[in-house]
Amino acid sequence: MEIPLELMLTITKNHPWMFFPDIIPLGHPIFDIIESTNPETDWDLRLACLLLYAFDVENNFWQLYGDFLPSGDECTSLLLAPKEDLMELEDEDLSSEMLKRQQRAVDFWQKHWHKAIPLKLKRLAPDHERFLWALSIVQSRSFNLNMRMGAFIQDANVLAPYADMLNHSPDANCFLHWRFKDRMLEVMIKTGHAIKKGDEVLFKE
């Protein structure tokens, strides 16, 4: 399977933030929000912002691909679970951790999506449930990739269509390869593995 860069969403892991492809126009307020994040811990918030922005870009591939992503009701992420359900979990440590993660996301949304923001930003995440959904997609479907772009090698957080459906496993039967000459992500089968029709495709970062 081959996925061209033009269909992917990527942000470099290290500041200054660079996007490949660079779909954010100069001066758009979503960049200011991304710029405000903690470089050490907020990779998922940055990628969630980029995903929400991609949904709003006319003729962007992710507007169409979004129809294939699970809705909030279909997502199994605990990030979207009601607080009451989280408090009933038998694992108290897991319950406490997920409540903290939910609050982190809600606090971030409330800080940046206040009443005075412009419409072009407000419509990206009109409520905190929308932001929580985008964050759950990023946390469950993104991966890290070492990419060569021109003369530079970049470590990036990546959302790639179709590859985002591959499950992570220590018993991987495939791997991801960046083909820099034509900026293409390849999903390649590991030597000694055979994948038959109906088999699950697994990869390990």
SEZA-172465 format. One record per residue: residue number from 1; x, y, z of N, C-alpha, C in turn. Coordinates in steps of 0.2 Angstrom, whole numbers, padded with zeros to 4 digits. Layout:
N
ATOM; NUM; X; Y; Z; X; Y; Z; X; Y; Z
...
END
This chain:
205
ATOM; 1; 0004; -0006; 0000; 0000; 0000; 0000; 0004; 0006; 0000
ATOM; 2; 0003; 0011; -0004; 0006; 0017; -0005; 0002; 0023; -0003
ATOM; 3; 0004; 0028; 0001; 0000; 0034; 0003; 0004; 0040; 0001
ATOM; 4; 0002; 0044; -0003; 0006; 0050; -0005; 0006; 0055; 0001
ATOM; 5; 0011; 0059; 0002; 0011; 0064; 0007; 0005; 0069; 0007
ATOM; 6; 0003; 0071; 0001; -0002; 0075; 0000; -0009; 0073; 0003
ATOM; 7; -0010; 0067; 0005; -0016; 0065; 0008; -0015; 0064; 0016
ATOM; 8; -0009; 0065; 0018; -0007; 0064; 0025; -0007; 0071; 0029
ATOM; 9; -0008; 0070; 0036; -0007; 0076; 0040; -0001; 0075; 0045
ATOM; 10; 0004; 0079; 0045; 0010; 0078; 0049; 0012; 0085; 0052
ATOM; 11; 0014; 0084; 0058; 0017; 0090; 0062; 0024; 0087; 0065
ATOM; 12; 0029; 0091; 0064; 0036; 0089; 0067; 0035; 0088; 0074
ATOM; 13; 0039; 0084; 0077; 0039; 0083; 0084; 0042; 0088; 0088
ATOM; 14; 0047; 0092; 0085; 0051; 0097; 0088; 0049; 0104; 0085
ATOM; 15; 0049; 0109; 0090; 0048; 0116; 0088; 0054; 0118; 0084
ATOM; 16; 0054; 0122; 0079; 0048; 0125; 0076; 0043; 0120; 0073
ATOM; 17; 0037; 0121; 0073; 0032; 0116; 0070; 0032; 0117; 0063
ATOM; 18; 0033; 0112; 0059; 0032; 0112; 0052; 0027; 0107; 0050
ATOM; 19; 0023; 0108; 0045; 0017; 0104; 0043; 0019; 0101; 0036
ATOM; 20; 0018; 0095; 0035; 0019; 0092; 0028; 0012; 0088; 0026
ATOM; 21; 0008; 0090; 0021; 0009; 0096; 0017; 0007; 0102; 0022
ATOM; 22; 0009; 0108; 0020; 0008; 0114; 0024; 0001; 0117; 0022
ATOM; 23; -0004; 0115; 0025; -0011; 0117; 0023; -0013; 0123; 0027
ATOM; 24; -0009; 0126; 0032; -0012; 0131; 0036; -0009; 0138; 0033
ATOM; 25; -0014; 0142; 0031; -0011; 0148; 0028; -0009; 0153; 0033
ATOM; 26; -0004; 0158; 0031; -0001; 0162; 0036; -0006; 0167; 0039
ATOM; 27; -0006; 0167; 0046; -0010; 0171; 0049; -0017; 0168; 0052
ATOM; 28; -0018; 0162; 0050; -0024; 0158; 0053; -0023; 0157; 0060
ATOM; 29; -0028; 0158; 0064; -0028; 0158; 0072; -0026; 0151; 0074
ATOM; 30; -0028; 0146; 0070; -0026; 0139; 0073; -0019; 0138; 0074
ATOM; 31; -0015; 0141; 0070; -0007; 0141; 0071; -0005; 0144; 0078
ATOM; 32; -0009; 0149; 0080; -0007; 0152; 0086; -0009; 0147; 0092
ATOM; 33; -0014; 0144; 0091; -0016; 0139; 0096; -0011; 0133; 0096
ATOM; 34; -0009; 0131; 0091; -0004; 0125; 0090; 0003; 0128; 0093
ATOM; 35; 0004; 0134; 0092; 0011; 0137; 0094; 0011; 0138; 0102
ATOM; 36; 0005; 0138; 0105; 0004; 0139; 0112; 0005; 0133; 0116
ATOM; 37; 0005; 0127; 0113; 0006; 0121; 0116; 0012; 0119; 0119
ATOM; 38; 0013; 0115; 0124; 0019; 0113; 0127; 0023; 0108; 0122
ATOM; 39; 0029; 0110; 0120; 0032; 0106; 0116; 0034; 0099; 0118
ATOM; 40; 0034; 0098; 0125; 0036; 0091; 0127; 0030; 0087; 0128
ATOM; 41; 0024; 0089; 0129; 0019; 0085; 0131; 0013; 0085; 0126
ATOM; 42; 0012; 0090; 0122; 0005; 0091; 0119; 0005; 0089; 0112
ATOM; 43; 0009; 0084; 0110; 0009; 0082; 0103; 0002; 0081; 0100
ATOM; 44; -0002; 0077; 0105; -0009; 0075; 0103; -0013; 0081; 0102
ATOM; 45; -0013; 0086; 0106; -0017; 0092; 0105; -0015; 0096; 0099
ATOM; 46; -0009; 0096; 0097; -0007; 0099; 0091; -0010; 0096; 0085
ATOM; 47; -0009; 0089; 0085; -0012; 0085; 0079; -0019; 0085; 0079
ATOM; 48; -0023; 0086; 0084; -0030; 0086; 0084; -0032; 0093; 0081
ATOM; 49; -0029; 0098; 0083; -0030; 0105; 0080; -0029; 0104; 0072
ATOM; 50; -0024; 0101; 0070; -0023; 0101; 0063; -0028; 0097; 0059
ATOM; 51; -0030; 0091; 0063; -0036; 0087; 0060; -0042; 0091; 0059
ATOM; 52; -0044; 0095; 0064; -0050; 0099; 0064; -0050; 0104; 0059
ATOM; 53; -0044; 0107; 0058; -0043; 0112; 0053; -0044; 0109; 0046
ATOM; 54; -0041; 0103; 0045; -0041; 0099; 0038; -0048; 0098; 0036
ATOM; 55; -0053; 0096; 0041; -0060; 0095; 0040; -0063; 0102; 0037
ATOM; 56; -0060; 0107; 0038; -0063; 0114; 0036; -0060; 0116; 0030
ATOM; 57; -0055; 0113; 0027; -0052; 0116; 0021; -0056; 0113; 0015
ATOM; 58; -0058; 0118; 0011; -0062; 0116; 0005; -0058; 0111; 0000
ATOM; 59; -0061; 0105; -0002; -0058; 0100; -0006; -0052; 0097; -0003
ATOM; 60; -0051; 0097; 0003; -0046; 0093; 0007; -0048; 0086; 0007
ATOM; 61; -0044; 0082; 0006; -0045; 0074; 0006; -0049; 0072; 0013
ATOM; 62; -0047; 0075; 0018; -0049; 0073; 0025; -0057; 0075; 0026
ATOM; 63; -0059; 0080; 0022; -0066; 0081; 0022; -0070; 0075; 0020
ATOM; 64; -0068; 0071; 0015; -0071; 0065; 0012; -0069; 0059; 0017
ATOM; 65; -0063; 0059; 0019; -0060; 0053; 0023; -0064; 0053; 0030
ATOM; 66; -0066; 0059; 0032; -0069; 0059; 0039; -0075; 0055; 0039
ATOM; 67; -0078; 0054; 0033; -0084; 0050; 0033; -0083; 0042; 0035
ATOM; 68; -0076; 0040; 0035; -0074; 0034; 0036; -0072; 0033; 0043
ATOM; 69; -0071; 0038; 0047; -0069; 0038; 0054; -0075; 0037; 0058
ATOM; 70; -0074; 0033; 0064; -0079; 0032; 0068; -0082; 0038; 0071
ATOM; 71; -0089; 0039; 0072; -0092; 0044; 0075; -0090; 0044; 0083
ATOM; 72; -0093; 0049; 0086; -0092; 0049; 0094; -0095; 0043; 0097
ATOM; 73; -0101; 0041; 0094; -0105; 0036; 0097; -0101; 0029; 0096
ATOM; 74; -0097; 0029; 0090; -0094; 0023; 0088; -0087; 0022; 0091
ATOM; 75; -0084; 0027; 0093; -0077; 0027; 0096; -0077; 0023; 0103
ATOM; 76; -0072; 0019; 0104; -0072; 0015; 0110; -0067; 0018; 0115
ATOM; 77; -0064; 0024; 0113; -0059; 0027; 0118; -0063; 0029; 0124
ATOM; 78; -0059; 0028; 0130; -0062; 0030; 0136; -0062; 0038; 0137
ATOM; 79; -0058; 0041; 0132; -0058; 0048; 0133; -0065; 0051; 0131
ATOM; 80; -0069; 0047; 0128; -0076; 0050; 0126; -0081; 0047; 0131
ATOM; 81; -0079; 0043; 0136; -0084; 0040; 0141; -0087; 0045; 0145
ATOM; 82; -0093; 0045; 0147; -0096; 0050; 0152; -0092; 0049; 0159
ATOM; 83; -0092; 0054; 0162; -0088; 0054; 0169; -0091; 0049; 0174
ATOM; 84; -0098; 0048; 0173; -0101; 0044; 0178; -0098; 0037; 0177
ATOM; 85; -0097; 0035; 0170; -0095; 0028; 0168; -0088; 0027; 0170
ATOM; 86; -0084; 0033; 0170; -0077; 0032; 0172; -0076; 0031; 0179
ATOM; 87; -0080; 0034; 0183; -0080; 0034; 0190; -0082; 0027; 0193
ATOM; 88; -0086; 0023; 0189; -0088; 0016; 0190; -0083; 0011; 0188
ATOM; 89; -0077; 0013; 0185; -0072; 0008; 0183; -0069; 0005; 0189
ATOM; 90; -0068; -0002; 0189; -0065; -0006; 0195; -0058; -0003; 0196
ATOM; 91; -0054; -0002; 0190; -0047; 0001; 0191; -0047; 0008; 0193
ATOM; 92; -0046; 0010; 0199; -0047; 0017; 0201; -0041; 0021; 0198
ATOM; 93; -0035; 0018; 0197; -0030; 0022; 0194; -0032; 0024; 0187
ATOM; 94; -0034; 0019; 0183; -0037; 0020; 0176; -0042; 0026; 0176
ATOM; 95; -0047; 0025; 0181; -0052; 0030; 0181; -0049; 0037; 0182
ATOM; 96; -0045; 0037; 0187; -0042; 0044; 0189; -0038; 0047; 0183
ATOM; 97; -0034; 0043; 0179; -0030; 0045; 0174; -0035; 0047; 0168
ATOM; 98; -0040; 0044; 0167; -0044; 0046; 0161; -0048; 0052; 0163
ATOM; 99; -0050; 0053; 0169; -0053; 0059; 0171; -0049; 0065; 0170
ATOM; 100; -0042; 0064; 0172; -0037; 0069; 0171; -0036; 0071; 0164
ATOM; 101; -0036; 0066; 0159; -0035; 0067; 0152; -0041; 0071; 0149
ATOM; 102; -0047; 0069; 0151; -0053; 0072; 0149; -0053; 0080; 0151
ATOM; 103; -0051; 0081; 0157; -0051; 0088; 0160; -0046; 0092; 0156
ATOM; 104; -0040; 0089; 0155; -0035; 0092; 0151; -0037; 0095; 0144
ATOM; 105; -0041; 0090; 0141; -0044; 0092; 0134; -0049; 0097; 0135
ATOM; 106; -0053; 0097; 0140; -0059; 0102; 0140; -0056; 0109; 0142
ATOM; 107; -0051; 0109; 0147; -0047; 0115; 0149; -0044; 0118; 0142
ATOM; 108; -0041; 0114; 0138; -0038; 0117; 0132; -0043; 0120; 0128
ATOM; 109; -0048; 0116; 0127; -0054; 0119; 0122; -0057; 0125; 0125
ATOM; 110; -0058; 0125; 0132; -0061; 0131; 0135; -0056; 0137; 0134
ATOM; 111; -0050; 0136; 0135; -0045; 0142; 0134; -0045; 0145; 0128
ATOM; 112; -0045; 0141; 0122; -0044; 0143; 0116; -0051; 0144; 0112
ATOM; 113; -0056; 0141; 0113; -0063; 0142; 0110; -0067; 0146; 0114
ATOM; 114; -0065; 0152; 0116; -0070; 0156; 0120; -0074; 0160; 0115
ATOM; 115; -0079; 0164; 0118; -0084; 0167; 0114; -0081; 0172; 0109
ATOM; 116; -0076; 0175; 0111; -0073; 0181; 0107; -0069; 0178; 0100
ATOM; 117; -0069; 0172; 0099; -0064; 0169; 0094; -0068; 0170; 0087
ATOM; 118; -0064; 0171; 0082; -0068; 0172; 0075; -0071; 0165; 0073
ATOM; 119; -0076; 0166; 0069; -0080; 0161; 0066; -0076; 0155; 0063
ATOM; 120; -0071; 0157; 0059; -0067; 0152; 0056; -0063; 0147; 0061
ATOM; 121; -0063; 0150; 0067; -0060; 0145; 0072; -0065; 0142; 0076
ATOM; 122; -0070; 0145; 0077; -0076; 0142; 0082; -0079; 0136; 0078
ATOM; 123; -0080; 0137; 0072; -0083; 0131; 0068; -0079; 0125; 0068
ATOM; 124; -0073; 0125; 0069; -0069; 0119; 0069; -0070; 0114; 0075
ATOM; 125; -0072; 0117; 0081; -0074; 0114; 0087; -0079; 0118; 0091
ATOM; 126; -0086; 0118; 0088; -0091; 0122; 0092; -0092; 0120; 0099
ATOM; 127; -0090; 0114; 0101; -0091; 0111; 0108; -0086; 0107; 0110
ATOM; 128; -0085; 0106; 0116; -0079; 0102; 0118; -0079; 0095; 0116
ATOM; 129; -0086; 0092; 0115; -0086; 0085; 0113; -0083; 0084; 0106
ATOM; 130; -0083; 0089; 0102; -0080; 0089; 0095; -0073; 0088; 0096
ATOM; 131; -0070; 0092; 0101; -0063; 0092; 0102; -0060; 0086; 0105
ATOM; 132; -0064; 0083; 0110; -0063; 0077; 0113; -0063; 0071; 0107
ATOM; 133; -0067; 0071; 0103; -0068; 0066; 0097; -0061; 0067; 0093
ATOM; 134; -0059; 0073; 0091; -0053; 0073; 0087; -0047; 0071; 0091
ATOM; 135; -0047; 0072; 0097; -0041; 0070; 0101; -0041; 0062; 0102
ATOM; 136; -0047; 0059; 0102; -0047; 0052; 0103; -0045; 0049; 0096
ATOM; 137; -0047; 0052; 0091; -0045; 0049; 0084; -0037; 0050; 0084
ATOM; 138; -0034; 0055; 0086; -0027; 0056; 0085; -0023; 0051; 0090
ATOM; 139; -0026; 0050; 0096; -0022; 0046; 0101; -0023; 0039; 0099
ATOM; 140; -0028; 0037; 0095; -0029; 0030; 0093; -0026; 0028; 0086
ATOM; 141; -0025; 0033; 0082; -0024; 0031; 0075; -0018; 0034; 0072
ATOM; 142; -0014; 0039; 0076; -0008; 0042; 0073; -0002; 0038; 0075
ATOM; 143; 0003; 0039; 0072; 0010; 0036; 0073; 0015; 0041; 0072
ATOM; 144; 0021; 0039; 0074; 0027; 0043; 0073; 0031; 0040; 0067
ATOM; 145; 0034; 0045; 0063; 0037; 0043; 0057; 0044; 0047; 0056
ATOM; 146; 0049; 0044; 0055; 0055; 0047; 0053; 0055; 0049; 0045
ATOM; 147; 0055; 0055; 0044; 0054; 0057; 0037; 0060; 0062; 0034
ATOM; 148; 0062; 0060; 0028; 0067; 0064; 0025; 0063; 0069; 0020
ATOM; 149; 0064; 0075; 0021; 0061; 0080; 0017; 0067; 0085; 0014
ATOM; 150; 0069; 0084; 0008; 0074; 0087; 0005; 0081; 0085; 0008
ATOM; 151; 0084; 0090; 0011; 0091; 0088; 0014; 0090; 0087; 0022
ATOM; 152; 0084; 0088; 0024; 0083; 0087; 0032; 0079; 0081; 0033
ATOM; 153; 0080; 0078; 0039; 0077; 0072; 0042; 0073; 0075; 0048
ATOM; 154; 0066; 0073; 0047; 0061; 0076; 0053; 0058; 0070; 0056
ATOM; 155; 0057; 0070; 0063; 0053; 0066; 0066; 0046; 0069; 0067
ATOM; 156; 0041; 0066; 0065; 0034; 0069; 0064; 0029; 0064; 0067
ATOM; 157; 0024; 0068; 0070; 0018; 0064; 0072; 0013; 0064; 0066
ATOM; 158; 0010; 0058; 0064; 0007; 0058; 0058; 0000; 0054; 0058
ATOM; 159; -0004; 0057; 0054; -0011; 0054; 0053; -0011; 0052; 0045
ATOM; 160; -0011; 0046; 0043; -0011; 0044; 0036; -0017; 0040; 0035
ATOM; 161; -0021; 0042; 0030; -0027; 0038; 0028; -0026; 0031; 0026
ATOM; 162; -0030; 0026; 0028; -0029; 0019; 0027; -0024; 0016; 0032
ATOM; 163; -0018; 0019; 0032; -0013; 0016; 0037; -0015; 0017; 0044
ATOM; 164; -0020; 0022; 0045; -0022; 0023; 0052; -0027; 0018; 0055
ATOM; 165; -0029; 0013; 0050; -0033; 0008; 0052; -0029; 0002; 0054
ATOM; 166; -0022; 0002; 0053; -0018; -0004; 0055; -0017; -0004; 0062
ATOM; 167; -0017; -0010; 0065; -0017; -0010; 0072; -0009; -0011; 0074
ATOM; 168; -0008; -0008; 0080; -0001; -0009; 0083; 0000; -0016; 0086
ATOM; 169; 0005; -0019; 0086; 0006; -0025; 0089; 0014; -0027; 0089
ATOM; 170; 0016; -0030; 0095; 0023; -0032; 0095; 0024; -0038; 0090
ATOM; 171; 0019; -0041; 0088; 0020; -0047; 0083; 0018; -0044; 0076
ATOM; 172; 0022; -0039; 0074; 0020; -0036; 0068; 0022; -0040; 0062
ATOM; 173; 0017; -0039; 0057; 0019; -0043; 0051; 0020; -0038; 0045
ATOM; 174; 0020; -0031; 0047; 0022; -0026; 0042; 0026; -0021; 0045
ATOM; 175; 0028; -0016; 0041; 0031; -0010; 0044; 0030; -0004; 0039
ATOM; 176; 0031; 0002; 0041; 0030; 0008; 0037; 0037; 0010; 0035
ATOM; 177; 0037; 0012; 0029; 0044; 0015; 0026; 0042; 0021; 0022
ATOM; 178; 0046; 0026; 0023; 0046; 0033; 0020; 0050; 0033; 0014
ATOM; 179; 0047; 0034; 0008; 0051; 0034; 0002; 0051; 0041; 0000
ATOM; 180; 0057; 0044; 0001; 0058; 0051; 0001; 0058; 0054; -0006
ATOM; 181; 0060; 0050; -0011; 0061; 0052; -0018; 0055; 0055; -0021
ATOM; 182; 0049; 0052; -0019; 0043; 0054; -0022; 0038; 0055; -0016
ATOM; 183; 0040; 0056; -0010; 0036; 0058; -0004; 0030; 0053; -0003
ATOM; 184; 0032; 0047; -0002; 0027; 0042; -0002; 0028; 0037; 0004
ATOM; 185; 0022; 0036; 0008; 0023; 0031; 0014; 0021; 0024; 0011
ATOM; 186; 0025; 0020; 0012; 0024; 0013; 0010; 0022; 0008; 0016
ATOM; 187; 0017; 0004; 0016; 0016; -0001; 0020; 0019; -0008; 0017
ATOM; 188; 0024; -0010; 0020; 0028; -0016; 0017; 0027; -0022; 0022
ATOM; 189; 0027; -0028; 0019; 0026; -0034; 0023; 0033; -0036; 0025
ATOM; 190; 0034; -0038; 0031; 0040; -0040; 0034; 0043; -0047; 0030
ATOM; 191; 0049; -0047; 0030; 0052; -0054; 0027; 0050; -0060; 0031
ATOM; 192; 0048; -0065; 0028; 0046; -0071; 0031; 0039; -0071; 0033
ATOM; 193; 0035; -0066; 0032; 0028; -0066; 0033; 0024; -0066; 0027
ATOM; 194; 0018; -0069; 0027; 0014; -0069; 0022; 0007; -0067; 0025
ATOM; 195; 0004; -0063; 0021; -0003; -0060; 0023; -0008; -0063; 0018
ATOM; 196; -0013; -0067; 0020; -0018; -0069; 0016; -0024; -0065; 0016
ATOM; 197; -0029; -0066; 0012; -0035; -0062; 0012; -0038; -0063; 0018
ATOM; 198; -0040; -0058; 0022; -0044; -0058; 0028; -0039; -0058; 0034
ATOM; 199; -0033; -0058; 0033; -0028; -0058; 0039; -0028; -0051; 0041
ATOM; 200; -0026; -0050; 0048; -0025; -0043; 0050; -0018; -0041; 0049
ATOM; 201; -0018; -0035; 0047; -0011; -0032; 0046; -0009; -0028; 0052
ATOM; 202; -0003; -0029; 0055; -0001; -0027; 0061; 0006; -0023; 0060
ATOM; 203; 0007; -0018; 0063; 0014; -0015; 0063; 0016; -0012; 0070
ATOM; 204; 0022; -0011; 0070; 0025; -0009; 0077; 0030; -0003; 0075
ATOM; 205; 0029; 0002; 0079; 0033; 0008; 0078; 0040; 0007; 0080
END
